[in-house]
Amino acid sequence: MTQSDPAALAADHLAGNARIDEAVAAIVDELRTAQATLDGARPASAALAESYQQWIDRNATVRGRGAWYPYVGSGVGRGPLVELLDGSVKWDMIGGIGVHLFGHGDPELVEIAVRAGLSDLLMQGNLQYNGDSIEFAELLVAEAAKRSRLAHCFVSNSGCMVNESALKVCQQKTGGAPRIFAFAGCFMGRSTTMSQIGDNAAYRQGVPLNALVDYLPFFDPALGERSIEMARWHMEQQILRYPKQHSCLIVELVQGEGGFNTAPREFFLPIFELARAHGIPIWDDEVQTFGRTETMYAFERLDLGEFVDVLTLGKMSQACACLFTAEMNPGPGLLSGTFSASTAAFRVGRRLLERMRDGGHYGPDGGNARLHRAFREGIAAIQGRHPEWFPTVPLEFGRSTDEVVGGIGGMMRFTPFGGDKAKVMRLLHTMFEEGVIAFACGHGPYHVRFLPPVGVMRVEQFAPVMEIVERALARVAMEPAETA
Ligand SMILES: Cc1ncc(COP(=O)(O)O)c(C=O)c1O
């Protein structure tokens, strides 16, 4: 920079700086060396058992309760593999519930984060921000606008917070309409309002109820056409009962926590048309689906973008966002907050979205779809060897299903032991011990949920994962009924 150049910035010194490039290259090189030994699952080391237990105890003390898994990471991982402080290495098939789409320690993303550390701001906000914040939001809008009317983007720091923002946008647009349409089994986050809309009694225990939610039944493949009629009928009834009282219809196009339930376009279409006919804004909650199905936005695959008035996303994007159409753009003052996201989250988020978009991950034969097929084949092979671990799954109204795998793209589920809650939970803990981290979804039947790092996982890596799953299934199947 010279003082005589009026367009020069102090920041120019850092861009394209050979010494910084060299230093960053050295850092990433050392990371690769540290990662080199991580090439498969590994049991915990006895020498680290005591210090690990101390970590687990300290966490329980400071949190006030024990964690679901005895998990404390060492800070080093490699793609789908993660090292814990007990010396074990595990296949991470849940990615902090869908956040780590590129797994652990992706060298390019680490490099971006290291460079982001040079920024004057660790956290960016709604009052003061850098270009990163604008570029991130622009990318989300540009991709959404290809197949929808979404035009603007507000960034905030959790899925729940962008959902709160979306609700306010809808409420303001409908003049403070007090009621909300949502689907049975939905999940939206843990604020006082979102835990009331989310369809799980445990998550709203002790919370005074002040949200008026009308639930619609989600698609039930066993009922087919009838399921579509039922959902529409329920909605019509509530509109008749409470005309002009609904601020929004909230929908997860693939239900996440509810059980990785999918539905065809024909299910949503009549419901969306009804909402539109009655001036009820449609809000697509893609906090879990975003980036993971066979398209970047789940609405693209179902070609439903024209109906979407508001959309929320998060998790794999690293920073969370609420997108809305020009007509839904709220008045000043409705949306803000001190934090938007960290500089590293903006830069890493933008790069991983580009890599997903340009790296052959989407489409019916893209990476996400291929990994999904590998997952289904892996489970089918285990089922072929051990059909007794996959009995018929009981459903409501005395019905049942033999479908034991489900989901789409990077949202994968399987249903062992008839979806029995105790056995599925036991299986998850056994898988963890054996070297695979997953989680549950569904409210009965219960499923094993995988949200693997589809950005970096390779099809052949399902082989060692499935070996462990099979071992864990065998252990749980052999346990006496009362402890299982
Ligand atoms: C569909 C959906 N909406 C909202 C949320 C809440 O996001 P967060 O946990 O980031 O607040 C989640 C989280 O799992 C989700 O799956």
The ligand as an SDF file (V2000), in Angstrom:
LIG
                    3D

 16 16  0  0  0  0  0  0  0  0999 V2000
  -36.2910  -28.7980   11.0500 C   0  0  0  0  0  0  0  0  0  0  0  0
  -35.5570  -28.0860   12.1410 C   0  0  0  0  0  0  0  0  0  0  0  0
  -35.8810  -26.8260   12.4350 N   0  0  0  0  0  0  0  0  0  0  0  0
  -35.2340  -26.1430   13.4090 C   0  0  0  0  0  0  0  0  0  0  0  0
  -34.2310  -26.7260   14.1420 C   0  0  0  0  0  0  0  0  0  0  0  0
  -33.5450  -25.9470   15.2380 C   0  0  0  0  0  0  0  0  0  0  0  0
  -32.2340  -25.6180   14.8960 O   0  0  0  0  0  0  0  0  0  0  0  0
  -31.1750  -25.2540   16.0400 P   0  0  0  0  0  0  0  0  0  0  0  0
  -30.9440  -26.4860   16.8350 O   0  0  0  0  0  0  0  0  0  0  0  0
  -29.9700  -24.7890   15.2730 O   0  0  0  0  0  0  0  0  0  0  0  0
  -31.7700  -24.1550   16.8520 O   0  0  0  0  0  0  0  0  0  0  0  0
  -33.8490  -28.0390   13.8560 C   0  0  0  0  0  0  0  0  0  0  0  0
  -32.7670  -28.6940   14.6370 C   0  0  0  0  0  0  0  0  0  0  0  0
  -32.6130  -29.8890   14.6650 O   0  0  0  0  0  0  0  0  0  0  0  0
  -34.5410  -28.7420   12.8380 C   0  0  0  0  0  0  0  0  0  0  0  0
  -34.2300  -30.0160   12.5430 O   0  0  0  0  0  0  0  0  0  0  0  0
  1  2  1  0
  2  3  1  0
  2 15  2  0
  3  4  2  0
  4  5  1  0
  5  6  1  0
  5 12  2  0
  6  7  1  0
  7  8  1  0
  8  9  2  0
  8 10  1  0
  8 11  1  0
 12 13  1  0
 12 15  1  0
 13 14  2  0
 15 16  1  0
M  END
$$$$
